[in-house]
């Protein structure tokens, strides 16, 4: 369900945003700023997630049952 919402949302946001700019340089600058923002926010989210897992030790002590036999 989330996948069916994301594509139209992105399309509906990007197309008017790009069409609203008359200068190609402005669109390029906006693209670089968007990519930089995405990379920075994604990196921060990654570090927050790693910190949260290492701090709470989620999953420690859970023993996964062995299923099947693995041969090489």
DSSP file (Angstrom, degrees, kcal/mol; ACC not computed):
  #  RESIDUE AA STRUCTURE BP1 BP2  ACC     N-H-->O    O-->H-N    N-H-->O    O-->H-N    TCO  KAPPA ALPHA  PHI   PSI    X-CA   Y-CA   Z-CA
    1    1 A X     >        0   0    0      0, 0.0     4,-0.8     0, 0.0     3,-0.1   0.000 360.0 360.0 360.0 -38.5    0.0    0.0    0.0
    2    2 A X  H >>  +     0   0    0      1,-0.2     4,-2.2     2,-0.2     3,-0.8   0.901 360.0  55.6 -64.2 -39.9    2.9    2.4    0.8
    3    3 A X  H 3> S+     0   0    0      1,-0.3     4,-1.2     2,-0.2    -1,-0.2   0.844 104.1  53.6 -62.8 -33.2    4.4    1.7   -2.6
    4    4 A X  H 3> S+     0   0    0      1,-0.2     4,-0.5     2,-0.2    -1,-0.3   0.719 112.6  44.6 -75.0 -19.1    1.2    2.7   -4.4
    5    5 A X  H <X S+     0   0    0     -4,-0.8     4,-1.6    -3,-0.8    -2,-0.2   0.824 106.3  58.7 -89.7 -35.7    1.2    6.1   -2.5
    6    6 A X  H  X S+     0   0    0     -4,-2.2     4,-2.8     1,-0.2     5,-0.2   0.917 100.7  53.0 -65.8 -46.7    4.8    7.0   -2.9
    7    7 A X  H  X S+     0   0    0     -4,-1.2     4,-2.5     1,-0.2     5,-0.2   0.933 113.0  41.7 -60.2 -50.7    5.1    7.1   -6.7
    8    8 A X  H  X S+     0   0    0     -4,-0.5     4,-2.9     1,-0.2    -1,-0.2   0.872 114.5  53.5 -64.9 -33.3    2.1    9.4   -7.3
    9    9 A X  H  X S+     0   0    0     -4,-1.6     4,-1.2     2,-0.2    -2,-0.2   0.933 111.8  44.0 -64.9 -45.8    3.2   11.6   -4.4
   10   10 A X  H  X S+     0   0    0     -4,-2.8     4,-3.1     2,-0.2     3,-0.4   0.927 115.7  48.1 -63.8 -44.6    6.7   12.0   -5.8
   11   11 A X  H  X S+     0   0    0     -4,-2.5     4,-2.0    -5,-0.2     5,-0.4   0.925 111.5  49.9 -62.2 -45.0    5.4   12.6   -9.3
   12   12 A X  H  < S+     0   0    0     -4,-2.9     4,-0.4    -5,-0.2    -1,-0.2   0.710 117.1  41.7 -68.4 -20.2    2.9   15.1   -8.1
   13   13 A X  H  X S+     0   0    0     -4,-1.2     4,-1.2    -3,-0.4    -2,-0.2   0.866 117.6  42.5 -90.9 -44.6    5.6   17.0   -6.2
   14   14 A X  H  X S+     0   0    0     -4,-3.1     4,-2.8     2,-0.2     5,-0.3   0.911 108.6  55.2 -73.4 -43.7    8.5   16.9   -8.7
   15   15 A X  H  X S+     0   0    0     -4,-2.0     4,-2.7    -5,-0.3     5,-0.2   0.944 113.0  40.0 -61.5 -51.4    6.7   17.7  -11.9
   16   16 A X  H  > S+     0   0    0     -4,-0.4     4,-1.6    -5,-0.4    -1,-0.2   0.872 115.5  54.3 -65.3 -32.4    5.1   21.0  -10.7
   17   17 A X  H  < S+     0   0    0     -4,-1.2     4,-0.3     2,-0.2    -2,-0.2   0.922 114.7  38.4 -65.1 -43.9    8.3   21.9   -8.9
   18   18 A X  H >< S+     0   0    0     -4,-2.8     3,-1.3     1,-0.2    -2,-0.2   0.893 115.7  52.6 -73.2 -40.4   10.5   21.4  -12.0
   19   19 A X  H 3< S+     0   0    0     -4,-2.7    -2,-0.2    -5,-0.3    -1,-0.2   0.771 100.4  63.7 -67.6 -25.1    7.8   22.9  -14.4
   20   20 A X  T 3< S+     0   0    0     -4,-1.6     2,-0.5    -5,-0.2    -1,-0.3   0.599  89.2  79.9 -75.6 -10.7    7.6   26.0  -12.2
   21   21 A X    <   -     0   0    0     -3,-1.3     6,-0.0    -4,-0.3    -4,-0.0  -0.854  56.3-170.9-101.2 129.2   11.2   27.0  -12.9
   22   22 A X        +     0   0    0     -2,-0.5     2,-0.5     1,-0.0    -1,-0.1   0.728  68.5  73.4 -88.6 -22.7   12.0   28.7  -16.1
   23   23 A X     >  -     0   0    0      1,-0.1     4,-1.4     2,-0.0     5,-0.1  -0.804  66.5-152.5 -99.2 129.7   15.7   28.5  -15.8
   24   24 A X  H  > S+     0   0    0     -2,-0.5     4,-2.3     1,-0.2     5,-0.2   0.850  98.1  57.8 -67.0 -34.2   17.5   25.2  -16.3
   25   25 A X  H  > S+     0   0    0      1,-0.2     4,-2.7     2,-0.2    -1,-0.2   0.889 103.6  53.2 -62.2 -38.0   20.4   26.3  -14.1
   26   26 A X  H  > S+     0   0    0      2,-0.2     4,-2.2     1,-0.2    -1,-0.2   0.889 108.4  49.1 -64.4 -39.3   17.9   26.8  -11.3
   27   27 A X  H  X S+     0   0    0     -4,-1.4     4,-2.2     2,-0.2    -2,-0.2   0.907 111.5  49.9 -65.9 -42.0   16.5   23.3  -11.7
   28   28 A X  H  X S+     0   0    0     -4,-2.3     4,-2.3     2,-0.2    -2,-0.2   0.914 110.9  48.6 -62.2 -43.8   20.1   21.9  -11.7
   29   29 A X  H  X S+     0   0    0     -4,-2.7     4,-2.4     1,-0.2    -1,-0.2   0.902 111.1  50.7 -62.5 -41.3   20.9   23.9   -8.5
   30   30 A X  H  X S+     0   0    0     -4,-2.2     4,-2.3     1,-0.2    -1,-0.2   0.884 109.2  52.2 -63.8 -38.3   17.7   22.6   -6.9
   31   31 A X  H  X S+     0   0    0     -4,-2.2     4,-2.4     2,-0.2    -2,-0.2   0.918 110.3  46.8 -64.0 -44.4   18.6   19.1   -7.9
   32   32 A X  H  X S+     0   0    0     -4,-2.3     4,-2.5     2,-0.2    -2,-0.2   0.915 113.0  49.1 -65.0 -42.2   22.1   19.3   -6.3
   33   33 A X  H  X S+     0   0    0     -4,-2.4     4,-2.6     1,-0.2    -1,-0.2   0.897 111.3  50.5 -63.3 -39.5   20.7   20.8   -3.1
   34   34 A X  H  X S+     0   0    0     -4,-2.3     4,-2.6     2,-0.2    -2,-0.2   0.917 111.4  47.3 -64.6 -43.5   18.0   18.1   -2.9
   35   35 A X  H  X S+     0   0    0     -4,-2.4     4,-2.5     2,-0.2    -2,-0.2   0.913 113.3  48.5 -65.0 -41.9   20.6   15.3   -3.3
   36   36 A X  H  X S+     0   0    0     -4,-2.5     4,-2.5     2,-0.2     5,-0.2   0.927 112.5  48.2 -63.6 -44.9   22.9   16.9   -0.7
   37   37 A X  H  X S+     0   0    0     -4,-2.6     4,-2.6     1,-0.2     5,-0.3   0.924 111.7  50.3 -60.3 -45.3   19.9   17.3    1.7
   38   38 A X  H  X S+     0   0    0     -4,-2.6     4,-2.5     1,-0.2     5,-0.2   0.921 111.7  47.6 -59.5 -46.0   18.9   13.6    1.1
   39   39 A X  H  X S+     0   0    0     -4,-2.5     4,-2.2     2,-0.2    -1,-0.2   0.916 114.0  46.5 -64.0 -43.4   22.4   12.3    1.7
   40   40 A X  H  X S+     0   0    0     -4,-2.5     4,-2.3     2,-0.2    -2,-0.2   0.937 115.3  44.8 -65.8 -46.5   22.9   14.4    4.9
   41   41 A X  H  X S+     0   0    0     -4,-2.6     4,-2.4     1,-0.2    -1,-0.2   0.887 113.3  51.0 -66.6 -38.9   19.5   13.4    6.4
   42   42 A X  H  X S+     0   0    0     -4,-2.5     4,-2.2    -5,-0.3    -1,-0.2   0.905 110.6  49.1 -64.4 -41.4   19.9    9.7    5.4
   43   43 A X  H  X S+     0   0    0     -4,-2.2     4,-2.3     2,-0.2    -2,-0.2   0.911 111.3  49.1 -64.3 -42.9   23.3    9.6    7.1
   44   44 A X  H  X S+     0   0    0     -4,-2.3     4,-2.4     1,-0.2    -2,-0.2   0.920 111.2  49.9 -62.4 -43.3   21.9   11.3   10.3
   45   45 A X  H  X S+     0   0    0     -4,-2.4     4,-2.4     1,-0.2    -2,-0.2   0.883 109.1  52.9 -62.4 -38.6   19.1    8.7   10.3
   46   46 A X  H  X S+     0   0    0     -4,-2.2     4,-2.6     2,-0.2    -1,-0.2   0.933 110.6  46.1 -61.9 -46.5   21.5    5.9    9.9
   47   47 A X  H  X S+     0   0    0     -4,-2.3     4,-2.5     2,-0.2    -2,-0.2   0.877 111.6  51.6 -66.4 -37.0   23.6    7.1   12.9
   48   48 A X  H  X S+     0   0    0     -4,-2.4     4,-2.5     2,-0.2    -1,-0.2   0.923 111.9  47.5 -63.7 -42.9   20.5    7.6   15.0
   49   49 A X  H  X S+     0   0    0     -4,-2.4     4,-2.3     2,-0.2    -2,-0.2   0.917 112.8  47.8 -64.1 -44.2   19.4    4.0   14.2
   50   50 A X  H  X S+     0   0    0     -4,-2.6     4,-2.4     2,-0.2     5,-0.2   0.912 113.2  48.5 -63.2 -42.3   22.8    2.5   14.9
   51   51 A X  H  X S+     0   0    0     -4,-2.5     4,-2.5     2,-0.2     5,-0.2   0.929 111.1  50.4 -62.3 -44.9   23.0    4.4   18.2
   52   52 A X  H  X S+     0   0    0     -4,-2.5     4,-2.5     1,-0.2     5,-0.2   0.907 112.9  45.5 -62.1 -42.9   19.5    3.3   19.2
   53   53 A X  H  X>S+     0   0    0     -4,-2.3     4,-1.8     1,-0.2     5,-0.7   0.916 115.8  45.5 -68.1 -42.6   20.2   -0.4   18.5
   54   54 A X  H  <5S+     0   0    0     -4,-2.4    -2,-0.2    -5,-0.2    -1,-0.2   0.839 115.9  47.5 -69.6 -31.5   23.5   -0.3   20.3
   55   55 A X  H  <5S+     0   0    0     -4,-2.5    -2,-0.2    -5,-0.2    -1,-0.2   0.909 120.7  34.5 -75.0 -43.4   22.1    1.6   23.2
   56   56 A X  H  <5S-     0   0    0     -4,-2.5    -2,-0.2    -5,-0.2    -3,-0.2   0.659  93.1-141.1 -87.6 -16.1   19.0   -0.6   23.7
   57   57 A X  T ><5 -     0   0    0     -4,-1.8     3,-1.7    -5,-0.2    -3,-0.2   0.890  27.8-167.0  56.3  41.8   20.6   -3.9   22.7
   58   58 A X  T 3 < +     0   0    0     -5,-0.7    -1,-0.2     1,-0.2     3,-0.1  -0.373  66.0  19.5 -62.2 133.4   17.5   -4.9   20.9
   59   59 A X  T >  S+     0   0    0      1,-0.3     3,-1.5    -3,-0.1    -1,-0.2   0.317  83.9 141.4  91.2  -7.5   17.4   -8.6   20.0
   60   60 A X  T <   +     0   0    0     -3,-1.7    -1,-0.3     1,-0.2     3,-0.1  -0.501  69.5  21.9 -69.4 132.8   20.1   -9.7   22.4
   61   61 A X  T 3  S+     0   0    0      1,-0.3     2,-0.5    -2,-0.2    -1,-0.2   0.297  87.6 127.6  95.2  -8.8   19.3  -13.1   23.9
   62   62 A X    <   -     0   0    0     -3,-1.5     2,-0.6     1,-0.0    -1,-0.3  -0.707  46.1-155.0 -83.4 127.0   16.9  -14.2   21.1
   63   63 A X        -     0   0    0     -2,-0.5     2,-0.4    -3,-0.1    -3,-0.0  -0.902   6.9-143.8-105.3 119.8   17.9  -17.6   19.8
   64   64 A X        -     0   0    0     -2,-0.6     2,-0.1     1,-0.1     3,-0.0  -0.655  24.0-115.6 -81.1 133.8   16.8  -18.3   16.3
   65   65 A X        -     0   0    0     -2,-0.4     2,-0.5     1,-0.1    -1,-0.1  -0.435  28.3-114.8 -69.1 142.2   15.8  -21.9   15.7
   66   66 A X        -     0   0    0     -2,-0.1     2,-0.5     1,-0.0    -1,-0.1  -0.666  35.1-170.3 -79.2 123.0   18.0  -23.8   13.3
   67   67 A X        -     0   0    0     -2,-0.5    -3,-0.0    -3,-0.0    -1,-0.0  -0.966  47.1 -17.7-120.5 121.5   16.0  -24.8   10.2
   68   68 A X  S    S-     0   0    0     -2,-0.5     2,-0.5     1,-0.1     0, 0.0  -0.114  79.8 -79.5  82.1 179.4   17.3  -27.1    7.6
   69   69 A X        -     0   0    0      2,-0.0     2,-0.6    -3,-0.0    -1,-0.1  -0.990  34.7-148.1-126.7 126.2   20.8  -28.3    6.9
   70   70 A X        +     0   0    0     -2,-0.5     2,-0.4     2,-0.0    -2,-0.0  -0.832  20.1 176.8 -98.6 124.3   23.3  -26.1    5.0
   71   71 A X              0   0    0     -2,-0.6    -2,-0.0     1,-0.1     0, 0.0  -0.950 360.0 360.0-124.8 148.6   25.9  -27.9    2.8
   72   72 A X              0   0    0     -2,-0.4    -1,-0.1     0, 0.0    -2,-0.0   0.415 360.0 360.0-101.3 360.0   28.5  -26.4    0.6
